[in-house]
């Protein structure tokens, strides 16, 4: 699972599966938005 796109704004959530040494399949789970981590355990 990986979000693909710019850091700000909408990203596409993809699931990429390796099916052989040189082949991959991907499935999209649609647009997502991630927010920065805040607080003591977040980004400085």
Buried (B, 14 or more C-beta within 10 A) or exposed (E): EEBEBEEEEEBBBBEEEEEEEEEEEEEEEEEEEEEEEEEEEEEE
